[in-house]
């Protein structure tokens, strides 16, 4: 089989999000395995592209040689059925879907319904779909996609090997058996409504009698209005000295924050997989999250506490428990370290991705 394909990417592949990180790792991994991957930029504005962006997308895809396979990120494919219909007649299309577009939070009901209709139509033009979790694979049945057309390829973990996790775990629980004076909480994710950092700030505003600090790492510009809301909540509850928004950080700075943190917390309302949770487990961190989407498949009960999405009292109680109980934190940290041993590396994920491509394109 000719291992040459076009990878159609909406927006900037260097954007600091879990979805784009997955795209970057897969591109690098496929090339290392001997695939020729031509990146095709589709422009900005997805999943609501302007007429100019839609026209550019059509031009870019039409310019590809007849018969060349097209791997297309679901952020774009789900909203352009009118383009994929003719393109699918001349090119085999494989869709990489992180999660259904209509399940993003912050959309109006009209926008949700528009995206559901578009995505249901678009997915019918894909020869095969590759998704990042079993949870997303199950959701696609509601979009009329037969399970045989779906492959699940979990994201890899980039930072640590399990042996290193054990060293970190020992340093946290054996070399330093006494808790620090202040518990350092870490949250990683772009500031968008789906990540629910506002709920986290509200929960912590009820726990100011306990010693903690929180660092929120993530893009502050994806949704400026939502970022302003989070900042206003921090100001309203006088948490300026305890809650810090760092913006996007480089790999080394983020690595150091993971190393120094005591607890990872992200009350996402929905996740297609939850790459930040997997990374946190690779550092042996106890987890506080929600059951939204695939998180409960990513984070086992042994690694932390998951509460219902948007449940402020439950989130506050979970935070209070781990802040007060050092032994409970150690228990969940041990569970995270154990689970980290089962997480795939990016090399194995890329090999699985390549096999899925080979099977559907051969």
Secondary structure in CASP SS format (residue, H / E / C, confidence):
PFRMAT SS
TARGET T0000
AUTHOR 0000-0000-0000
METHOD secondary structure of the structure
MODEL  1
X C 1.00
X C 1.00
X C 1.00
X E 1.00
X E 1.00
X E 1.00
X E 1.00
X E 1.00
X E 1.00
X C 1.00
X C 1.00
X C 1.00
X C 1.00
X C 1.00
X C 1.00
X C 1.00
X C 1.00
X H 1.00
X H 1.00
X H 1.00
X H 1.00
X H 1.00
X H 1.00
X H 1.00
X H 1.00
X H 1.00
X H 1.00
X H 1.00
X H 1.00
X H 1.00
X H 1.00
X H 1.00
X C 1.00
X C 1.00
X C 1.00
X E 1.00
X E 1.00
X E 1.00
X E 1.00
X E 1.00
X E 1.00
X C 1.00
X C 1.00
X C 1.00
X C 1.00
X C 1.00
X C 1.00
X C 1.00
X C 1.00
X C 1.00
X H 1.00
X H 1.00
X H 1.00
X H 1.00
X H 1.00
X H 1.00
X H 1.00
X H 1.00
X H 1.00
X H 1.00
X H 1.00
X H 1.00
X C 1.00
X C 1.00
X C 1.00
X C 1.00
X C 1.00
X C 1.00
X E 1.00
X E 1.00
X E 1.00
X E 1.00
X E 1.00
X H 1.00
X H 1.00
X H 1.00
X H 1.00
X C 1.00
X C 1.00
X C 1.00
X H 1.00
X H 1.00
X H 1.00
X H 1.00
X H 1.00
X H 1.00
X H 1.00
X C 1.00
X C 1.00
X C 1.00
X C 1.00
X C 1.00
X E 1.00
X E 1.00
X E 1.00
X E 1.00
X E 1.00
X C 1.00
X C 1.00
X C 1.00
X H 1.00
X H 1.00
X H 1.00
X C 1.00
X C 1.00
X C 1.00
X C 1.00
X C 1.00
X H 1.00
X H 1.00
X H 1.00
X H 1.00
X H 1.00
X H 1.00
X H 1.00
X H 1.00
X H 1.00
X H 1.00
X H 1.00
X H 1.00
X H 1.00
X H 1.00
X H 1.00
X C 1.00
X C 1.00
X C 1.00
X C 1.00
X E 1.00
X E 1.00
X E 1.00
X E 1.00
X C 1.00
X C 1.00
X H 1.00
X H 1.00
X H 1.00
X H 1.00
X H 1.00
X H 1.00
X H 1.00
X H 1.00
X H 1.00
X H 1.00
X C 1.00
X C 1.00
X C 1.00
X H 1.00
X H 1.00
X H 1.00
X E 1.00
X E 1.00
X E 1.00
X C 1.00
X C 1.00
X C 1.00
X C 1.00
X E 1.00
X C 1.00
X C 1.00
X C 1.00
X C 1.00
X H 1.00
X H 1.00
X H 1.00
X H 1.00
X H 1.00
X H 1.00
X H 1.00
X H 1.00
X H 1.00
X H 1.00
X H 1.00
X H 1.00
X H 1.00
X H 1.00
X C 1.00
X C 1.00
X C 1.00
X C 1.00
X C 1.00
X C 1.00
X C 1.00
X E 1.00
X E 1.00
X E 1.00
X E 1.00
X E 1.00
X E 1.00
X C 1.00
X C 1.00
X C 1.00
X C 1.00
X H 1.00
X H 1.00
X H 1.00
X C 1.00
X H 1.00
X H 1.00
X H 1.00
X H 1.00
X H 1.00
X H 1.00
X H 1.00
X H 1.00
X H 1.00
X C 1.00
X C 1.00
X C 1.00
X C 1.00
X C 1.00
X C 1.00
X E 1.00
X E 1.00
X E 1.00
X E 1.00
X E 1.00
X E 1.00
X C 1.00
X C 1.00
X C 1.00
X C 1.00
X C 1.00
X C 1.00
X H 1.00
X H 1.00
X H 1.00
X H 1.00
X H 1.00
X H 1.00
X H 1.00
X H 1.00
X H 1.00
X H 1.00
X H 1.00
X H 1.00
X H 1.00
X C 1.00
X C 1.00
X C 1.00
X C 1.00
X C 1.00
X C 1.00
X E 1.00
X E 1.00
X E 1.00
X E 1.00
X E 1.00
X C 1.00
X C 1.00
X C 1.00
X H 1.00
X H 1.00
X H 1.00
X H 1.00
X H 1.00
X H 1.00
X H 1.00
X H 1.00
X H 1.00
X H 1.00
X C 1.00
X C 1.00
X E 1.00
X E 1.00
X E 1.00
X E 1.00
X C 1.00
X C 1.00
X C 1.00
X C 1.00
X C 1.00
X C 1.00
X C 1.00
X C 1.00
X H 1.00
X H 1.00
X H 1.00
X H 1.00
X H 1.00
X H 1.00
X H 1.00
X H 1.00
X C 1.00
X C 1.00
X C 1.00
X E 1.00
X E 1.00
X E 1.00
X E 1.00
X E 1.00
X C 1.00
X C 1.00
X C 1.00
X C 1.00
X H 1.00
X H 1.00
X H 1.00
X H 1.00
X C 1.00
X C 1.00
X H 1.00
X H 1.00
X H 1.00
X E 1.00
X E 1.00
X E 1.00
X E 1.00
X C 1.00
X C 1.00
X C 1.00
X C 1.00
X H 1.00
X H 1.00
X H 1.00
X H 1.00
X H 1.00
X H 1.00
X H 1.00
X H 1.00
X H 1.00
X H 1.00
X H 1.00
X H 1.00
X H 1.00
X C 1.00
X H 1.00
X H 1.00
X H 1.00
X H 1.00
X H 1.00
X H 1.00
X H 1.00
X H 1.00
X H 1.00
X H 1.00
X H 1.00
X H 1.00
X H 1.00
X H 1.00
X H 1.00
X C 1.00
X C 1.00
X C 1.00
X C 1.00
X E 1.00
X H 1.00
X H 1.00
X H 1.00
X H 1.00
X H 1.00
X H 1.00
X H 1.00
X H 1.00
X H 1.00
X H 1.00
X H 1.00
X H 1.00
X H 1.00
X H 1.00
X H 1.00
X H 1.00
X C 1.00
END
